[in-house]
Amino acid sequence: MKILLDECVTKKLSKVLQKGEIYTVIEMGWSGIKNGKLLSVAAKEGFDLLLTIDKNMEYQQNTSEHPIIIVVFDVMRNKVDEYLPLVDPFYQQLSTMEKGRVYKITAEA
């Protein structure tokens, strides 16, 4: 699976994620591209999934028009330690995720 980390996600997360091909928006040279265009470009370039912390993504975009899975990590701060509790739940749900949909991953209380 080819995963793109949104510009708002710390690049340190790429070292934590162990499965899949992980790239950042910055590595791809796509800094500053807005969400709708980013979803289109990422899908065209063969990305299966966009990982973001933008909690408004599903309300700002018609995500069903884009053949890419969108995963929102529900974190308070953009620090790698905030992401750690979300990694296992993310990988547990990954096989059931469908393109064109948004999935929110939260820490278990």
TORMI-830430 format. One record per atom (N, C-alpha, C, CB): x, y, z; atom name; residue in three letters. Coordinates in steps of 0.001 Angstrom, whole numbers, plus 500000, padded with zeros to 6 digits. Glycine has a CB too. Layout:
REM residues N
u=X v=Y w=Z rolo=CA fivo=ALA
...
END
This chain:
REM residues 109
u=500848 v=498821 w=500000 rolo=N fivo=MET
u=500000 v=500000 w=500000 rolo=CA fivo=MET
u=500890 v=501237 w=500000 rolo=C fivo=MET
u=499037 v=500001 w=501223 rolo=CB fivo=MET
u=500526 v=502187 w=499174 rolo=N fivo=LYS
u=501274 v=503440 w=499039 rolo=CA fivo=LYS
u=500529 v=504519 w=499841 rolo=C fivo=LYS
u=501430 v=503859 w=497514 rolo=CB fivo=LYS
u=501208 v=505054 w=500869 rolo=N fivo=ILE
u=500590 v=505986 w=501815 rolo=CA fivo=ILE
u=501265 v=507352 w=501709 rolo=C fivo=ILE
u=500686 v=505443 w=503269 rolo=CB fivo=ILE
u=500432 v=508398 w=501639 rolo=N fivo=LEU
u=500915 v=509769 w=501592 rolo=CA fivo=LEU
u=500579 v=510461 w=502906 rolo=C fivo=LEU
u=500302 v=510535 w=500391 rolo=CB fivo=LEU
u=501606 v=511028 w=503559 rolo=N fivo=LEU
u=501388 v=511815 w=504768 rolo=CA fivo=LEU
u=501141 v=513259 w=504366 rolo=C fivo=LEU
u=502597 v=511706 w=505742 rolo=CB fivo=LEU
u=500007 v=513789 w=504792 rolo=N fivo=ASP
u=499633 v=515164 w=504486 rolo=CA fivo=ASP
u=500676 v=516131 w=505045 rolo=C fivo=ASP
u=498236 v=515486 w=505057 rolo=CB fivo=ASP
u=500690 v=517326 w=504508 rolo=N fivo=GLU
u=501658 v=518340 w=504915 rolo=CA fivo=GLU
u=501540 v=518678 w=506396 rolo=C fivo=GLU
u=501476 v=519596 w=504086 rolo=CB fivo=GLU
u=500350 v=518536 w=506963 rolo=N fivo=CYS
u=500116 v=518872 w=508368 rolo=CA fivo=CYS
u=500550 v=517756 w=509328 rolo=C fivo=CYS
u=498647 v=519180 w=508579 rolo=CB fivo=CYS
u=500983 v=516629 w=508815 rolo=N fivo=VAL
u=501410 v=515491 w=509632 rolo=CA fivo=VAL
u=502924 v=515527 w=509781 rolo=C fivo=VAL
u=500950 v=514142 w=509003 rolo=CB fivo=VAL
u=503400 v=515340 w=511012 rolo=N fivo=THR
u=504840 v=515337 w=511229 rolo=CA fivo=THR
u=505511 v=514234 w=510410 rolo=C fivo=THR
u=505153 v=515160 w=512718 rolo=CB fivo=THR
u=506613 v=514583 w=509752 rolo=N fivo=LYS
u=507315 v=513601 w=508927 rolo=CA fivo=LYS
u=507913 v=512486 w=509769 rolo=C fivo=LYS
u=508408 v=514278 w=508117 rolo=CB fivo=LYS
u=508044 v=512706 w=511076 rolo=N fivo=LYS
u=508567 v=511679 w=511975 rolo=CA fivo=LYS
u=507662 v=510449 w=512012 rolo=C fivo=LYS
u=508732 v=512247 w=513382 rolo=CB fivo=LYS
u=506401 v=510626 w=511659 rolo=N fivo=LEU
u=505482 v=509495 w=511642 rolo=CA fivo=LEU
u=505913 v=508454 w=510616 rolo=C fivo=LEU
u=504061 v=509968 w=511346 rolo=CB fivo=LEU
u=506572 v=508873 w=509561 rolo=N fivo=SER
u=507010 v=507923 w=508530 rolo=CA fivo=SER
u=507975 v=506884 w=509098 rolo=C fivo=SER
u=507676 v=508669 w=507368 rolo=CB fivo=SER
u=508700 v=507235 w=510146 rolo=N fivo=LYS
u=509620 v=506282 w=510789 rolo=CA fivo=LYS
u=508873 v=505305 w=511693 rolo=C fivo=LYS
u=510681 v=507034 w=511603 rolo=CB fivo=LYS
u=507688 v=505694 w=512154 rolo=N fivo=VAL
u=506884 v=504861 w=513054 rolo=CA fivo=VAL
u=506057 v=503851 w=512256 rolo=C fivo=VAL
u=505957 v=505741 w=513924 rolo=CB fivo=VAL
u=505542 v=504272 w=511117 rolo=N fivo=LEU
u=504731 v=503385 w=510291 rolo=CA fivo=LEU
u=505646 v=502342 w=509646 rolo=C fivo=LEU
u=503944 v=504190 w=509205 rolo=CB fivo=LEU
u=505334 v=501086 w=509853 rolo=N fivo=GLN
u=506216 v=500010 w=509419 rolo=CA fivo=GLN
u=505727 v=499287 w=508171 rolo=C fivo=GLN
u=506382 v=499024 w=510525 rolo=CB fivo=GLN
u=504472 v=499460 w=507823 rolo=N fivo=LYS
u=503915 v=498719 w=506693 rolo=CA fivo=LYS
u=503514 v=499679 w=505593 rolo=C fivo=LYS
u=502708 v=497872 w=507132 rolo=CB fivo=LYS
u=503866 v=499334 w=504379 rolo=N fivo=GLY
u=503507 v=500151 w=503231 rolo=CA fivo=GLY
u=504656 v=501043 w=502802 rolo=C fivo=GLY
u=502290 v=500990 w=503545 rolo=CB fivo=GLY
u=504470 v=501650 w=501629 rolo=N fivo=GLU
u=505406 v=502650 w=501127 rolo=CA fivo=GLU
u=504929 v=503998 w=501645 rolo=C fivo=GLU
u=505499 v=502632 w=499547 rolo=CB fivo=GLU
u=505744 v=504669 w=502429 rolo=N fivo=ILE
u=505342 v=505912 w=503079 rolo=CA fivo=ILE
u=506097 v=507086 w=502445 rolo=C fivo=ILE
u=505610 v=505847 w=504612 rolo=CB fivo=ILE
u=505336 v=508099 w=502020 rolo=N fivo=TYR
u=505901 v=509317 w=501440 rolo=CA fivo=TYR
u=505226 v=510516 w=502098 rolo=C fivo=TYR
u=505714 v=509349 w=499881 rolo=CB fivo=TYR
u=505914 v=511645 w=502099 rolo=N fivo=THR
u=505303 v=512879 w=502591 rolo=CA fivo=THR
u=504975 v=513783 w=501396 rolo=C fivo=THR
u=506251 v=513609 w=503602 rolo=CB fivo=THR
u=504047 v=514691 w=501621 rolo=N fivo=VAL
u=503691 v=515677 w=500595 rolo=CA fivo=VAL
u=504940 v=516465 w=500189 rolo=C fivo=VAL
u=502576 v=516643 w=501112 rolo=CB fivo=VAL
u=505754 v=516809 w=501167 rolo=N fivo=ILE
u=506963 v=517590 w=500884 rolo=CA fivo=ILE
u=507927 v=516790 w=500013 rolo=C fivo=ILE
u=507656 v=518012 w=502197 rolo=CB fivo=ILE
u=508136 v=515503 w=500337 rolo=N fivo=GLU
u=509019 v=514653 w=499534 rolo=CA fivo=GLU
u=508552 v=514570 w=498082 rolo=C fivo=GLU
u=509092 v=513250 w=500136 rolo=CB fivo=GLU
u=507252 v=514586 w=497887 rolo=N fivo=MET
u=506690 v=514474 w=496548 rolo=CA fivo=MET
u=506738 v=515803 w=495798 rolo=C fivo=MET
u=505259 v=513976 w=496625 rolo=CB fivo=MET
u=507078 v=516892 w=496494 rolo=N fivo=GLY
u=507127 v=518208 w=495858 rolo=CA fivo=GLY
u=505760 v=518847 w=495719 rolo=C fivo=GLY
u=507764 v=518100 w=494505 rolo=CB fivo=GLY
u=504842 v=518449 w=496571 rolo=N fivo=TRP
u=503471 v=518922 w=496471 rolo=CA fivo=TRP
u=503085 v=519912 w=497572 rolo=C fivo=TRP
u=502540 v=517754 w=496502 rolo=CB fivo=TRP
u=504047 v=520535 w=498203 rolo=N fivo=SER
u=503755 v=521507 w=499270 rolo=CA fivo=SER
u=502846 v=522601 w=498731 rolo=C fivo=SER
u=505066 v=522125 w=499838 rolo=CB fivo=SER
u=501868 v=522976 w=499532 rolo=N fivo=GLY
u=500979 v=524066 w=499165 rolo=CA fivo=GLY
u=499802 v=523674 w=498296 rolo=C fivo=GLY
u=501747 v=525096 w=498477 rolo=CB fivo=GLY
u=499767 v=522441 w=497809 rolo=N fivo=ILE
u=498616 v=522009 w=497006 rolo=CA fivo=ILE
u=497428 v=521803 w=497938 rolo=C fivo=ILE
u=498935 v=520695 w=496207 rolo=CB fivo=ILE
u=496314 v=522402 w=497600 rolo=N fivo=LYS
u=495112 v=522324 w=498444 rolo=CA fivo=LYS
u=494480 v=520933 w=498377 rolo=C fivo=LYS
u=494084 v=523388 w=498013 rolo=CB fivo=LYS
u=493650 v=520634 w=499370 rolo=N fivo=ASN
u=493118 v=519284 w=499579 rolo=CA fivo=ASN
u=492483 v=518617 w=498365 rolo=C fivo=ASN
u=492123 v=519331 w=500647 rolo=CB fivo=ASN
u=491555 v=519286 w=497684 rolo=N fivo=GLY
u=490882 v=518667 w=496541 rolo=CA fivo=GLY
u=491857 v=518301 w=495439 rolo=C fivo=GLY
u=489819 v=519593 w=495992 rolo=CB fivo=GLY
u=492719 v=519215 w=495104 rolo=N fivo=LYS
u=493739 v=518974 w=494078 rolo=CA fivo=LYS
u=494728 v=517914 w=494557 rolo=C fivo=LYS
u=494484 v=520286 w=493726 rolo=CB fivo=LYS
u=495098 v=517969 w=495837 rolo=N fivo=LEU
u=496031 v=516993 w=496393 rolo=CA fivo=LEU
u=495468 v=515579 w=496295 rolo=C fivo=LEU
u=496351 v=517334 w=497852 rolo=CB fivo=LEU
u=494194 v=515416 w=496597 rolo=N fivo=LEU
u=493570 v=514101 w=496496 rolo=CA fivo=LEU
u=493632 v=513578 w=495067 rolo=C fivo=LEU
u=492118 v=514160 w=496974 rolo=CB fivo=LEU
u=493367 v=514440 w=494101 rolo=N fivo=SER
u=493413 v=514049 w=492690 rolo=CA fivo=SER
u=494818 v=513667 w=492252 rolo=C fivo=SER
u=492892 v=515177 w=491816 rolo=CB fivo=SER
u=495784 v=514510 w=492602 rolo=N fivo=VAL
u=497173 v=514263 w=492214 rolo=CA fivo=VAL
u=497679 v=512971 w=492859 rolo=C fivo=VAL
u=498073 v=515457 w=492616 rolo=CB fivo=VAL
u=497387 v=512794 w=494140 rolo=N fivo=ALA
u=497853 v=511598 w=494851 rolo=CA fivo=ALA
u=497261 v=510324 w=494244 rolo=C fivo=ALA
u=497487 v=511688 w=496343 rolo=CB fivo=ALA
u=495981 v=510353 w=493946 rolo=N fivo=ALA
u=495345 v=509179 w=493338 rolo=CA fivo=ALA
u=495953 v=508884 w=491974 rolo=C fivo=ALA
u=493827 v=509392 w=493204 rolo=CB fivo=ALA
u=496183 v=509927 w=491164 rolo=N fivo=LYS
u=496795 v=509738 w=489834 rolo=CA fivo=LYS
u=498196 v=509148 w=489932 rolo=C fivo=LYS
u=496853 v=511071 w=489081 rolo=CB fivo=LYS
u=498911 v=509484 w=490996 rolo=N fivo=GLU
u=500280 v=509001 w=491191 rolo=CA fivo=GLU
u=500328 v=507637 w=491881 rolo=C fivo=GLU
u=501071 v=510010 w=492003 rolo=CB fivo=GLU
u=499157 v=507032 w=492055 rolo=N fivo=GLY
u=499121 v=505662 w=492574 rolo=CA fivo=GLY
u=499055 v=505519 w=494075 rolo=C fivo=GLY
u=500291 v=504949 w=492106 rolo=CB fivo=GLY
u=498795 v=506610 w=494780 rolo=N fivo=PHE
u=498649 v=506498 w=496233 rolo=CA fivo=PHE
u=497306 v=505863 w=496565 rolo=C fivo=PHE
u=498776 v=507886 w=496913 rolo=CB fivo=PHE
u=497323 v=504987 w=497545 rolo=N fivo=ASP
u=496107 v=504317 w=498005 rolo=CA fivo=ASP
u=495453 v=505071 w=499146 rolo=C fivo=ASP
u=496417 v=502896 w=498439 rolo=CB fivo=ASP
u=496265 v=505829 w=499918 rolo=N fivo=LEU
u=495766 v=506394 w=501158 rolo=CA fivo=LEU
u=496456 v=507715 w=501463 rolo=C fivo=LEU
u=495965 v=505413 w=502309 rolo=CB fivo=LEU
u=495659 v=508687 w=501919 rolo=N fivo=LEU
u=496174 v=509949 w=502435 rolo=CA fivo=LEU
u=495932 v=509948 w=503932 rolo=C fivo=LEU
u=495497 v=511189 w=501742 rolo=CB fivo=LEU
u=496992 v=510133 w=504707 rolo=N fivo=LEU
u=496874 v=510213 w=506154 rolo=CA fivo=LEU
u=497025 v=511669 w=506562 rolo=C fivo=LEU
u=497933 v=509317 w=506861 rolo=CB fivo=LEU
u=496046 v=512182 w=507297 rolo=N fivo=THR
u=496011 v=513595 w=507659 rolo=CA fivo=THR
u=495574 v=513750 w=509113 rolo=C fivo=THR
u=495064 v=514377 w=506723 rolo=CB fivo=THR
u=495698 v=514965 w=509630 rolo=N fivo=ILE
u=495109 v=515290 w=510929 rolo=CA fivo=ILE
u=494022 v=516354 w=510748 rolo=C fivo=ILE
u=496200 v=515784 w=511924 rolo=CB fivo=ILE
u=493686 v=516662 w=509511 rolo=N fivo=ASP
u=492674 v=517663 w=509169 rolo=CA fivo=ASP
u=491288 v=517082 w=509431 rolo=C fivo=ASP
u=492811 v=518115 w=507683 rolo=CB fivo=ASP
u=490733 v=517423 w=510581 rolo=N fivo=LYS
u=489443 v=516865 w=511001 rolo=CA fivo=LYS
u=488272 v=517352 w=510155 rolo=C fivo=LYS
u=489187 v=517207 w=512442 rolo=CB fivo=LYS
u=488491 v=518385 w=509349 rolo=N fivo=ASN
u=487424 v=518928 w=508510 rolo=CA fivo=ASN
u=487459 v=518399 w=507084 rolo=C fivo=ASN
u=487508 v=520425 w=508487 rolo=CB fivo=ASN
u=488403 v=517543 w=506772 rolo=N fivo=MET
u=488577 v=517044 w=505400 rolo=CA fivo=MET
u=487270 v=516512 w=504814 rolo=C fivo=MET
u=489637 v=515944 w=505372 rolo=CB fivo=MET
u=486559 v=515688 w=505570 rolo=N fivo=GLU
u=485345 v=515078 w=505019 rolo=CA fivo=GLU
u=484238 v=516093 w=504775 rolo=C fivo=GLU
u=484841 v=514000 w=505951 rolo=CB fivo=GLU
u=484298 v=517252 w=505434 rolo=N fivo=TYR
u=483283 v=518288 w=505250 rolo=CA fivo=TYR
u=483679 v=519286 w=504162 rolo=C fivo=TYR
u=483041 v=519022 w=506562 rolo=CB fivo=TYR
u=484975 v=519356 w=503852 rolo=N fivo=GLN
u=485467 v=520311 w=502874 rolo=CA fivo=GLN
u=485541 v=519738 w=501462 rolo=C fivo=GLN
u=486818 v=520800 w=503287 rolo=CB fivo=GLN
u=485590 v=518423 w=501349 rolo=N fivo=GLN
u=485780 v=517769 w=500054 rolo=CA fivo=GLN
u=484697 v=516733 w=499802 rolo=C fivo=GLN
u=487158 v=517113 w=499983 rolo=CB fivo=GLN
u=484363 v=516537 w=498540 rolo=N fivo=ASN
u=483502 v=515422 w=498173 rolo=CA fivo=ASN
u=484438 v=514227 w=497970 rolo=C fivo=ASN
u=482632 v=515737 w=496866 rolo=CB fivo=ASN
u=484728 v=513564 w=499057 rolo=N fivo=THR
u=485757 v=512523 w=499043 rolo=CA fivo=THR
u=485392 v=511323 w=498181 rolo=C fivo=THR
u=486025 v=512060 w=500443 rolo=CB fivo=THR
u=484117 v=511106 w=497960 rolo=N fivo=SER
u=483705 v=509956 w=497146 rolo=CA fivo=SER
u=484141 v=510113 w=495682 rolo=C fivo=SER
u=482179 v=509776 w=497221 rolo=CB fivo=SER
u=484489 v=511328 w=495262 rolo=N fivo=GLU
u=484951 v=511568 w=493891 rolo=CA fivo=GLU
u=486408 v=511172 w=493673 rolo=C fivo=GLU
u=484772 v=513023 w=493540 rolo=CB fivo=GLU
u=487117 v=510883 w=494748 rolo=N fivo=HIS
u=488547 v=510599 w=494662 rolo=CA fivo=HIS
u=488829 v=509139 w=495023 rolo=C fivo=HIS
u=489338 v=511543 w=495587 rolo=CB fivo=HIS
u=489483 v=508408 w=494145 rolo=N fivo=PRO
u=489767 v=506989 w=494402 rolo=CA fivo=PRO
u=490963 v=506807 w=495335 rolo=C fivo=PRO
u=490026 v=506256 w=493085 rolo=CB fivo=PRO
u=490809 v=507303 w=496546 rolo=N fivo=ILE
u=491860 v=507212 w=497548 rolo=CA fivo=ILE
u=491205 v=507132 w=498925 rolo=C fivo=ILE
u=492837 v=508428 w=497456 rolo=CB fivo=ILE
u=491796 v=506364 w=499814 rolo=N fivo=ILE
u=491316 v=506273 w=501196 rolo=CA fivo=ILE
u=491861 v=507482 w=501951 rolo=C fivo=ILE
u=491762 v=504917 w=501882 rolo=CB fivo=ILE
u=491021 v=508085 w=502777 rolo=N fivo=ILE
u=491461 v=509200 w=503606 rolo=CA fivo=ILE
u=491340 v=508776 w=505060 rolo=C fivo=ILE
u=490627 v=510496 w=503321 rolo=CB fivo=ILE
u=492447 v=508871 w=505778 rolo=N fivo=VAL
u=492461 v=508518 w=507192 rolo=CA fivo=VAL
u=492831 v=509762 w=507983 rolo=C fivo=VAL
u=493457 v=507347 w=507480 rolo=CB fivo=VAL
u=491988 v=510079 w=508961 rolo=N fivo=VAL
u=492224 v=511226 w=509838 rolo=CA fivo=VAL
u=492656 v=510692 w=511199 rolo=C fivo=VAL
u=490941 v=512133 w=509962 rolo=CB fivo=VAL
u=493866 v=511005 w=511593 rolo=N fivo=PHE
u=494338 v=510673 w=512933 rolo=CA fivo=PHE
u=493876 v=511789 w=513866 rolo=C fivo=PHE
u=495909 v=510498 w=512972 rolo=CB fivo=PHE
u=493125 v=511424 w=514887 rolo=N fivo=ASP
u=492562 v=512382 w=515841 rolo=CA fivo=ASP
u=493594 v=512634 w=516944 rolo=C fivo=ASP
u=491210 v=511854 w=516446 rolo=CB fivo=ASP
u=494410 v=513658 w=516744 rolo=N fivo=VAL
u=495431 v=514031 w=517720 rolo=CA fivo=VAL
u=495223 v=515480 w=518147 rolo=C fivo=VAL
u=496855 v=513832 w=517135 rolo=CB fivo=VAL
u=495689 v=515778 w=519350 rolo=N fivo=MET
u=495586 v=517157 w=519849 rolo=CA fivo=MET
u=496767 v=518001 w=519363 rolo=C fivo=MET
u=495526 v=517169 w=521395 rolo=CB fivo=MET
u=497949 v=517371 w=519301 rolo=N fivo=ARG
u=499156 v=518079 w=518880 rolo=CA fivo=ARG
u=499858 v=517260 w=517810 rolo=C fivo=ARG
u=500105 v=518344 w=520086 rolo=CB fivo=ARG
u=500570 v=517936 w=516937 rolo=N fivo=ASN
u=501279 v=517268 w=515847 rolo=CA fivo=ASN
u=502659 v=516796 w=516326 rolo=C fivo=ASN
u=501421 v=518219 w=514626 rolo=CB fivo=ASN
u=502631 v=515912 w=517318 rolo=N fivo=LYS
u=503848 v=515339 w=517895 rolo=CA fivo=LYS
u=503767 v=513824 w=517729 rolo=C fivo=LYS
u=504019 v=515743 w=519414 rolo=CB fivo=LYS
u=504902 v=513217 w=517421 rolo=N fivo=VAL
u=504914 v=511787 w=517122 rolo=CA fivo=VAL
u=504352 v=510960 w=518277 rolo=C fivo=VAL
u=506331 v=511332 w=516801 rolo=CB fivo=VAL
u=504581 v=511375 w=519534 rolo=N fivo=ASP
u=504060 v=510605 w=520667 rolo=CA fivo=ASP
u=502534 v=510600 w=520707 rolo=C fivo=ASP
u=504604 v=511168 w=521973 rolo=CB fivo=ASP
u=501894 v=511605 w=520120 rolo=N fivo=GLU
u=500429 v=511646 w=520037 rolo=CA fivo=GLU
u=499902 v=510602 w=519037 rolo=C fivo=GLU
u=499956 v=513063 w=519627 rolo=CB fivo=GLU
u=500702 v=510288 w=518043 rolo=N fivo=TYR
u=500304 v=509348 w=517001 rolo=CA fivo=TYR
u=500448 v=507888 w=517431 rolo=C fivo=TYR
u=501121 v=509591 w=515759 rolo=CB fivo=TYR
u=501385 v=507630 w=518324 rolo=N fivo=LEU
u=501723 v=506243 w=518669 rolo=CA fivo=LEU
u=500526 v=505378 w=519050 rolo=C fivo=LEU
u=502696 v=506239 w=519796 rolo=CB fivo=LEU
u=499581 v=505846 w=519895 rolo=N fivo=PRO
u=498439 v=504992 w=520249 rolo=CA fivo=PRO
u=497493 v=504718 w=519073 rolo=C fivo=PRO
u=497661 v=505633 w=521373 rolo=CB fivo=PRO
u=497660 v=505443 w=517967 rolo=N fivo=LEU
u=496759 v=505298 w=516825 rolo=CA fivo=LEU
u=497283 v=504337 w=515761 rolo=C fivo=LEU
u=496514 v=506642 w=516203 rolo=CB fivo=LEU
u=498559 v=504016 w=515829 rolo=N fivo=VAL
u=499172 v=503200 w=514782 rolo=CA fivo=VAL
u=498582 v=501787 w=514727 rolo=C fivo=VAL
u=500674 v=503120 w=515003 rolo=CB fivo=VAL
u=498487 v=501094 w=515856 rolo=N fivo=ASP
u=497925 v=499738 w=515851 rolo=CA fivo=ASP
u=496468 v=499724 w=515401 rolo=C fivo=ASP
u=498038 v=499118 w=517239 rolo=CB fivo=ASP
u=495595 v=500600 w=515962 rolo=N fivo=PRO
u=494207 v=500622 w=515466 rolo=CA fivo=PRO
u=494122 v=500913 w=513963 rolo=C fivo=PRO
u=493400 v=501666 w=516231 rolo=CB fivo=PRO
u=495002 v=501769 w=513468 rolo=N fivo=PHE
u=495041 v=502080 w=512045 rolo=CA fivo=PHE
u=495318 v=500815 w=511228 rolo=C fivo=PHE
u=496110 v=503150 w=511758 rolo=CB fivo=PHE
u=496369 v=500098 w=511576 rolo=N fivo=TYR
u=496706 v=498890 w=510826 rolo=CA fivo=TYR
u=495660 v=497790 w=510999 rolo=C fivo=TYR
u=498066 v=498376 w=511259 rolo=CB fivo=TYR
u=494986 v=497741 w=512146 rolo=N fivo=GLN
u=493936 v=496745 w=512346 rolo=CA fivo=GLN
u=492737 v=497001 w=511431 rolo=C fivo=GLN
u=493486 v=496742 w=513808 rolo=CB fivo=GLN
u=492440 v=498258 w=511160 rolo=N fivo=GLN
u=491290 v=498617 w=510325 rolo=CA fivo=GLN
u=491624 v=498719 w=508841 rolo=C fivo=GLN
u=490717 v=499921 w=510792 rolo=CB fivo=GLN
u=492888 v=498809 w=508512 rolo=N fivo=LEU
u=493326 v=499105 w=507152 rolo=CA fivo=LEU
u=492745 v=498159 w=506102 rolo=C fivo=LEU
u=494820 v=499056 w=507089 rolo=CB fivo=LEU
u=492690 v=496887 w=506378 rolo=N fivo=SER
u=492225 v=495913 w=505377 rolo=CA fivo=SER
u=490743 v=496065 w=505033 rolo=C fivo=SER
u=492479 v=494506 w=505876 rolo=CB fivo=SER
u=489980 v=496754 w=505880 rolo=N fivo=THR
u=488551 v=496933 w=505627 rolo=CA fivo=THR
u=488221 v=498292 w=505013 rolo=C fivo=THR
u=487780 v=496762 w=506913 rolo=CB fivo=THR
u=489217 v=499146 w=504876 rolo=N fivo=MET
u=488985 v=500500 w=504362 rolo=CA fivo=MET
u=488778 v=500496 w=502859 rolo=C fivo=MET
u=490153 v=501413 w=504719 rolo=CB fivo=MET
u=487901 v=501401 w=502408 rolo=N fivo=GLU
u=487548 v=501500 w=500993 rolo=CA fivo=GLU
u=487913 v=502872 w=500444 rolo=C fivo=GLU
u=486051 v=501228 w=500788 rolo=CB fivo=GLU
u=488335 v=502893 w=499204 rolo=N fivo=LYS
u=488672 v=504159 w=498541 rolo=CA fivo=LYS
u=487422 v=505025 w=498414 rolo=C fivo=LYS
u=489299 v=503903 w=497142 rolo=CB fivo=LYS
u=487634 v=506340 w=498513 rolo=N fivo=GLY
u=486521 v=507280 w=498415 rolo=CA fivo=GLY
u=485839 v=507549 w=499748 rolo=C fivo=GLY
u=485512 v=506765 w=497439 rolo=CB fivo=GLY
u=486383 v=506988 w=500819 rolo=N fivo=ARG
u=485785 v=507163 w=502151 rolo=CA fivo=ARG
u=486801 v=507759 w=503111 rolo=C fivo=ARG
u=485261 v=505816 w=502700 rolo=CB fivo=ARG
u=486270 v=508337 w=504187 rolo=N fivo=VAL
u=487094 v=508942 w=505229 rolo=CA fivo=VAL
u=486939 v=508115 w=506495 rolo=C fivo=VAL
u=486698 v=510435 w=505479 rolo=CB fivo=VAL
u=488063 v=507827 w=507141 rolo=N fivo=TYR
u=488082 v=507059 w=508367 rolo=CA fivo=TYR
u=488807 v=507860 w=509439 rolo=C fivo=TYR
u=488753 v=505683 w=508151 rolo=CB fivo=TYR
u=488190 v=507955 w=510601 rolo=N fivo=LYS
u=488787 v=508682 w=511721 rolo=CA fivo=LYS
u=489328 v=507655 w=512720 rolo=C fivo=LYS
u=487740 v=509646 w=512403 rolo=CB fivo=LYS
u=490598 v=507788 w=513071 rolo=N fivo=ILE
u=491220 v=506886 w=514012 rolo=CA fivo=ILE
u=491457 v=507651 w=515314 rolo=C fivo=ILE
u=492549 v=506303 w=513442 rolo=CB fivo=ILE
u=490892 v=507127 w=516384 rolo=N fivo=THR
u=491022 v=507761 w=517704 rolo=CA fivo=THR
u=491674 v=506779 w=518666 rolo=C fivo=THR
u=489632 v=508224 w=518249 rolo=CB fivo=THR
u=492260 v=507334 w=519720 rolo=N fivo=ALA
u=492878 v=506490 w=520752 rolo=CA fivo=ALA
u=491779 v=505893 w=521615 rolo=C fivo=ALA
u=493888 v=507306 w=521627 rolo=CB fivo=ALA
u=492000 v=504646 w=522005 rolo=N fivo=GLU
u=491065 v=503993 w=522932 rolo=CA fivo=GLU
u=491252 v=504600 w=524307 rolo=C fivo=GLU
u=491285 v=502444 w=522975 rolo=CB fivo=GLU
u=490149 v=504887 w=524944 rolo=N fivo=ALA
u=490212 v=505500 w=526295 rolo=CA fivo=ALA
u=490443 v=504448 w=527356 rolo=C fivo=ALA
u=488916 v=506274 w=526609 rolo=CB fivo=ALA
END
